[in-house]
Amino acid sequence: MSQHSPDGINRLVGDFMDLQEQWENDRENFDWRVLQELAQRSVHAYNEGAGPSFQALALDGMRHNEFHERFLSYLLQAGFDPFHLSSAGSGAAEIPVIDHASLAEAAESNPFSARMRSMLMDLARKHFEPLARDVESGMQASAAPLFPAAKACAESIPEDLMQRIAPELVAQVGAMPSRQQINPTEGYLSAAEVETDNSRRPYG
């Protein structure tokens, strides 16, 4: 299911942070199966209409390392759709459940981010190939159901595929400054950390 309560999202964030701390403290003996299980539990935690997705809280604006790379891999294996568009609040415009622009920016200097982006590029080829074929068959790109996602997630779509869908977006992505000079997701994460800490205090 895609509906998760704010408390449920906070618990997932807390579990993710706990596992990351365990990994940082003892990387050689960390049990990756526990992280894979968390990915399976959280695969559809898009938090529709109630705030940022769990995946955004876990991955956006972070300095990525092996822990993040593996987590994204586990999410994708479990069926996570990184091109899903979701509203972060009542009446808010739909946005991708993770920030493709910030990942593309991070990939320029971080090898973990670069491999994460490569995972999305591989998935994008399968996900958006039907859209490319429809456009080549004469359909107006903007009329296609998949086009809003392609436009919103353009930084994670291979250039040759985007050329077939909407060539004008290729130049636009290349010339686009970072979408989030001040990354609002980092602010959301701080709030989630506070709420998670508060919710866990009674349990020691």
PyMOL commands that set and color helices and strands:
alter all, ss='L'
color gray80, all
select helices_A, chain A and resi 6-25+32-42+54-59+66-78+100-107+111-136+141-143+147-152+154-156+159-165+167-175+184-203
alter helices_A, ss='H'
color red, helices_A
select strands_A, chain A and resi 85-87+94-96
alter strands_A, ss='S'
color yellow, strands_A
deselect
rebuild
show_as cartoon
